[in-house]
């Protein structure tokens, strides 16, 4: 949690310092010349070289949330507190996402992507989730991801992802989906990852907020077969419901 915590704590003084500099300096742009760009409009956004948009895993239905709430001693979950995603990564005084080491954060297609273009040590990175809560509240959190780990360089087997979530108190919970076997890609390029099936992952966990303030989580990819992390993975959203 160190990097996520430091990032959040540095936001306020950073913007304060920028504001102070802006107030104390004259504009650096020339007022005598203006640089002009020209071109022709396109029919769609040209995103350049990137993986095709990954297929979002099927979401949980209301009965799934009700069943989970009953395990926690509740009749059913309450209203949605907040939903965060790459397109909407922050809501003032409620929550924020941090993307560490992402190869692509696609705000239009609404996903973040971590991957490698060859058989190496895996796709490093993590997602930071910060939630602000009043005192004495409970929440049910559903984070939607997908990905896979190599089953072997010379075979067509690849297994589902494994993730760990580190909570505000440093407690670590593991979410294992490596029993989900999907057919291997024709190559090990990042741009072939989502051309065939990949394993979805819903990380569902609860938060008990005893006091008011910010609560931080860190989502990390893990590997169990070849290397310490996943080959490639994607993040879609975290939905937070009141309990």
Order of alpha helices (4+ residues) and beta strands (2+ residues): alpha-alpha-beta-beta-beta-beta-beta-beta-beta-beta-beta-beta-beta-beta-beta-beta
